[in-house]
Amino acid sequence: MLLYFIENSTNNYVALVNSLLRAAFGRFPFNLILIVVGIMFVLLALCGLFAFQIHLAEHTNGIQSIRRSLALFREHWVRILLGLVVWEVMILAVLWFMNYSIYTVIRIATRLLVRAEVRKAMTLTFLHYARLFLNFINFSLILFAGYAFVASYYYQTVAPEVHLKATPLIRTKDPNAKKQGGFTVGMLLLAVLLTFLVNLLMLYSVRRTGLSNALFSEKTAIISHRGYTTNYRENTLGAIQDGIDAQADMIEIDVQFTKDGIVCVHHDKTLRRCWGINQVVSDFTAEELSALTDPDGQHLPMFSEVLELCKEQNISLLVELKVNAYNKAEDLARATMEVIQEYEMEDQCIIQSFSYNALKTIKSMDENMYCGYLMRGSVGMFYDLEYADFFSMNISYVTSNIVSTIHLRDKTIVVWTVNRQDTFEKSVELNVDGVITDKPIDAREHIYGDEMLESIEEAGTQ
C-alpha cells in the first residue's frame, strides 16, 4: 500500500523532483547504490516469500517463519521463480488489456462528445482520474494475485495432507498481538502522513515562489503583440522595429502559408482588414504579397525577413502558427521550423499554436524547441500535456491556482491581451511569466513602475 501512496503522490508531477531522481540514477555512485539497495529488497522479498503464510498455517513466530520460508525457497527456487514469472506475466497481460480498453473508451468518448478546442484538456482530465482509480485496482489485484500464488504453492508443496486433515481450531491469545498490530498501523499512518506533508510543503513553496524556464527571466516578460502598431500596421517590419525600440522583451508575430508554400507573416485568413483585399492569403504567391505596400512604405513580410531583422537586433520572437483550412498543422509547423533552423535562431524563437499536433511536429524536429499551447479556455488537466512547455491564455480565465499548478510542473504561462491598468495589475498579482500586449511601454511602466522610479531616483542622487 505504501507503493500506492508513492505512485499517486503529487510530487510525481513536479518536474524538479523528477529531475533530481533522474540525476540520482544517472550519476555514479548514487546509481550503483540504488541498484544494490533494489537488489537487496528483491532478495529479502524472495527469502520471506512464504513467511506470512507459514506464520498463519503453522503458528510460528516471525523469525521462525522467515527461516522456514528461506528453507522452502532454497529447496524449490527454480519452480518458484518460474511460477512467479509466468503468473505475473499473466496478471500483467490481464491488467494491460483492462487499462488499455478503459483508456481507449475514454479517448473515443471525448472525441465524439467534447468540442475540439477543449478536447485535449478534457481527455487528459478523464485519463488522470481513470489513472488514479486504475492504479488502486492494479495494486490491489497484483497484491492479492501474489498472495494467491504464494498460498497455492505453499499448500501444494508443504505436507498438503497435514493441512487437509480436519482438526479442531484452537484459538490462543497472543499477548503481543496488540503491540505488533499497533506498530503496523502506526507505520502505515506515518507513511500516509509523511506523503501528505511533503506534498503540502511542495505545493505551498511553489505557490509562494513559482518555477520558471530559462527563456523567461525572473521578471514578467513584456511581449509586443504583432509588433508595436502605433505608427505602422501590425506584423510589418516597421511595427516589429517599433516593438524593439519600445524595449519589449519579445515580439509576437503570426505565420501562415502563401500560395506557393512560403511562410509569410500575417494574422487573419484574409487580407481584408489589414490590406483592403477581400481574399484569403493563400490565394497569393510570396512575390504578390511582398508587392503589397501601404502609404507608410510597409509591405507584407515573409517570415525569413522578420528573422533577419530580429537576428540583427538580437530580439526574441514568439511565433504563432495560424493553423486553419488553408494551413495544415503538420505542414506549417515543419515549414516554419525549417526556416528557423536555416537562420539558426532556435535559441531566439519560441512557438505557440492552438493546434497540439503542430507542437508535436515541432518537438519531433527539435525536442528542445520551446513550445506553447494556446488555450481558448482553462478547463481540464491540460497542465501535463507532453509537448507544451508553456501555456498561452486569455487573462480573463487565469486564476492564481492555474498559475501555481503550471509552475508546479516547471512550466510557464503567458497571458493575452493585456492593455488596461487593471489587467497589468492582475498580471503582477498572478505572477505570470509573460504578458502579450499592444502597449509595451505602458506595460513596462505599470508592471515595473516602482522599480523604474527607484532606479531614476538612484541615478539622480549619483
N, C-alpha and C positions, 0 to 999 in steps of 0.2 A: 504493500500500500504506500510505503514511502516513495517508491519509484513513481507511483501515480501522481503524488503531490508535486514531485520534482518536474515530471513531464509536463504538467499543466501549470507550472509556475509562470507568473507574469514575466519573470526575468528571462524566459526563453525568447521574449520578443525584444529584449534590449540589446541593441547592436553592440554596445560596449562590453557587456558580459560575454556575448558570443565571440567577440574578437579576442578577449582575454583567454577564453577556452581554446580557441584555435592557436593562439600564440603558445599556450602551455603545451599543446600536443605537437607543435612544430619546433620546439626548442629543446635541445639536449642540456641537462639530463632529465628535465621535467617529463618529457615524453616517455623516457625509459622507466622512470619511477611510476608513472601512471599505468604503464603496461604491466609492470611487475605486480603492482597492487591489484590490478584487474585479474591477472592470472591467479594470484593468491586467493581472491574471493571465489573464483570459479572452483579451485581445488578444495577450498573449505566447504563450498556448497555440495560438491560431489561426495566428500568424505562424510558429511552429515545428511546425506540424501534421505536415508531411511530412519533417521534419529527420532523424528516426531512420531512416525508410525510404530516404531519399536516401543517408544515410551507409552503409547496408548495401548498397544496389544499385550506387552509383556510387563507393564507396570514397573519399569526400571527408572532410575534417576537419570539426570541429564548426561553425566559423564559416561555411565554405562551404556546409555542409548547411542551416544556418539561412537563409542568403541565397537559396539555390535554392528552399527551401520558401516563403519570403516572395514570391519572384517567381511561383511557381506559384499561390499563393493570390491574389495581385493579378490574375492573368490569368483565374482561374476562380472568383472568390469567390462569385458568385451560385449557381452549381451546387454548390459545396462546402457552403455554408451550408444550402441547400435539402436537399441529400442528407443532411447531418448531422442536420437536424431530423427528416426522415422516418425515417431509420434509428434514431435514439434513441427516437422515439415507438413504433416497432415493438418495440424491445428492452424498453422500459419496460412496454408492454402485456403482453408475454410474462411479464416478471418479476412484474407485478402479479397476473396470473392465477395464477402458481405460488405466490406468497406467500399470496394470499387463500385458495387451495384448502387449503394446509397449515394455516393458522390456523383455517379452518372445520372441518377434520377434528379438530384438537386440541380445539376447543370442543365439538363433538358427542361426542367420546370421553370427555371429562371429565364432561359432563352425564350420560352413560349409565353410566360406570364408577366415578365418585368420589362419595362421600357428600356430602350437601348442605352440611353445616357447614364443610367444608374445600374446597368446590368452587372458590370464588373464588381462594383462595390457590394451589391446585394448578394451576388454569388459568393463572394469572399465571406460575407457575414454568415450566410447559411452554412458554408463549409466550416467556418470557425466553430459554430455551436454544435454542428454534427461531429466535428473532431473531438470536442470535449466529451460528448456522450459516448462516442465510439471508443475513445481511449479508456473510459471506465469499463465498457463492455469487454474490450480486448484484454485489459489487465486481469479482469475477473475470470474470463474464460481460460486464459493462459495459466492463471494460478490454480484454478480448480482442475483443469486438464492435467497439469503437472502432478497435482496431488493424486488424481485418479490413476496415473501411470505408476507412481510410487506404491500406492496401496495395492494395486493389482499385482505388481511384480512381487511385492513382499509376500502376499498370501499364496501366490503360486510357487514360491521358491522356498520359503522358510517353514518347514514342517506343517504343510497345509492340513494334515489330519488332526493335528493338535488343536488348531483354531476352529476346525469344523465340528469338534466334539462338543456336545451340549453340556455345558457346566453352569452351575448357578453363578449369577453375578454377585460378587461380594463387594459392596461399596465401603471404602475406607476413607476417612477424612485426613487429608494431608495438612498438617499444621502450618506448613509454609506456603500453601496454595494461595492464600490471600495476598501474602507478601510478594510472591512471584507474579501473580496476576496484576497487582497494583503497579509493580515496576514496569511490566509490559505496556499497560495502558498509559502510564506516565510518559514513557519514552515515545509512544505514538503521538500523544498530545503535544509533547515538546517539539517533535518534528513538524507537526502542523503549525504550531505557534511560531517557530523559527521561520518557516516558509512564509507565513503571513507577514511577519515583522520585516523580513528582508524585502519583500515586495512593496510593503508600505513605505519603507525607507527610500527605496529606489524611486518610486512614484513621487514622493514628496521632494526629493532632491532634484529630480528632473523638472518638476513644476516650478521650482524656485530658480533654477539656473538655465535649463534648456541645453541642448546639444546642437552644434551647428556644423555644417560641412565646410571644408576648406575654401570652397568657391565663394562663400559668403563670409564677410568679416563679422566681428563681434557686434557691430552696429547694424541697424536696419539698412539694407541696400536700397538706394533710390534708382528705380528703373524707368527710364523715359519712354513713354508709350508712343510707339511708331515715330520715334524721334521727338523733337520739340516743335510743335506745329503752330507757334505764334506767328512766325513770319513765312513759313513755307508749308506746302501740302505734306500730309502725312506720308511716311515711308519713302520720301525722296532724300537725295544726298544732302540737300540743304537742311532739311529737318533733322537728319541724323547728326550733321555737323553742329547744329544749334544745340542738340541734346548733349553733345560732347562739351561744347563751350559752356553749357549751364552746369557743368561739373556733375552730371549724372554718373552713377557708378556703373550703369549698364544701359544699353539701348535695346528696346524691344521692337522687333520687326516681324512681318508676316511674309511667308513664301508660298508660291504655288507654281504650276507649270504654264509655260507658253504653249502655243500650238505645235511648235517644233521641239517640245520636250526640254526647253531650257528653264532653269529655276529663276523666276523673277520675284520682285518684292512688291506685293500688293495685298490688301486685306480682303476686299469684297470679291464675290464671284464675278460681278460685272464692273464695268468702268464708269457706270452712270454717275454715281455720287461724286467721285473724285475727278473724273476727266470728261464728264458730259456725254459719254458714248454708251448707249443702251445695248451693249453686247457683252458676252462673257469674255473673260481674259483669255481663255484657251482658244478663242476664235482668231487670235492674232499671233504672229510669229514674234520672236525676240527682236528682230530688226524693226518690225512695225511698231511694237510697244516702245522701243527706245526712241523712236522718232516723235512720240507724243511729248510735246513741251507745253508749258504754261507761260503766262506773261512774265513770271519771275525767272524764266530760263531753266526751270527744273524739268526733268524728264522722268519717266517711269524706269527705275533702275533694275538691272539684273542683280542677282544675288552675289555674283563674283565682284561687281563694282563696289557693293557695300563692304564685302570682306576686305578688298584692297584698302578702302578708306579707313576701316576700323583697325586693320593691322598697322597701318601707318600711324594712326593716332593712339594706338595701344589701348583701345577701349573694348570691353567685353560685350557680347551680343546675346540676347535672349531671343531665339528663333522659334516662332510658332509655325507649325506645319498646318496649312489650311486644307485639311482633308475634306473632300466633297465628291459629288458625282463626276467631276472633271479631274479630280486629283486623287488617285488611288493611294491608300495609306502606305503600302509597302514600296511602291514606285517612287512616291515623293520623298519618303524617308531616305531611301537608298540614294537618290539623285542629290539630295541636299547634303547628305553625309559625304558623298564623293567630292563635292565642291569644297567642303570644309577641309577634307583631307588633302586636297590638291593645294590649298593655300596654307596648310599646316597650322590651322587655327583651332585645333581640338581643345587647347587649353584656354581659349578666349571665347568659346561658344558653349552655351547650354541650349537644350532643345525642349520644347513643350508641345503638347498636342492633346486634343480631345480624343484622339484615336489611340487606344492602348496598343493596337497592332503596330502602329507606326513606331512607338517607343521600343517595342520588341525587336523590330527590324534594325533600329539604330544600335541597340545593345548587341545584336548579332554581328554587327560590323565592327563595333568598338565597345567592349564591355565597360570601359572606363568613362565613356561619354556620359555626362550628367544630364539626366532626362527628367522631365516633369509631366505629371498628368493633370490636364486641365479639367476642372470639375464644374458641372452645372449645378450641383447641389452638394450637400455634405452628409449624405445618408450612407449607412453601411460601414463595414470594416474595410475601408479602402486603404487603410494605413499600411497593410502588409503586401500591397501589390509589388511583385518582384522587380519589375522593370521601371518603377517610379522612384527616383531619388528625392524628388520634391513634389509638392502639390501646389497648384495654382488655382485659387478660389476667389469668388466674389466675396468681398469683406462682409457683406450682409449676412452670410451664412456661417461666419467663423466665430467660434467661442474659445475661451481660454482652455477648455477641456480638449478641444480639437487640436489646438496648438501644442499643448503639453503631450498629448498622445502621439502626435507626429514627431516631436522632439525625442520622445521615448524610444523611437525606432532609429534615432540618429539620422533623421531625415529633416528636410526644411520645408517651409511654407511661404509662398508668395501670394499677396492679395491684390485685387484689382477692383475697379479703377478708383484710386484714392485721390480725390481732388479737393475735398472740403476739410475745414478745420476739425470738425468732429470725427471724420474718418482718419485724419492724421493722428489725432489723439488716441483713437481706438487702436490704431496700429501699434503705437508705442505701448499702450496698456496691455495688448495681447502678446507682445514680444514676438512679432512675426519677423521673418528673416529678410523679406524684401517687399517693397510696395511698387506697383506699376501705376504711374501717374502721368497725367497730361501736363502737370505743373511741377517739374523737378526742382525749380528754385523755391517755390512755396513749400514743397515737401521737406526740403533740407532745412528751411527756416523753422517750420513747425516741429519737426522731429528732433532737430539738433539745436533749436533756438537758444536754449540756456547755455549749452557748451560753446556756441558761436559767440554769444555775448561775453562769456568768461574769457575766451581767447582774445577777443578785441580789447577787453579791459586790461588783460595781462600785457598785450602788445603796447598799449598806451602808457603803461607805467614803466616800461623799459627804456 
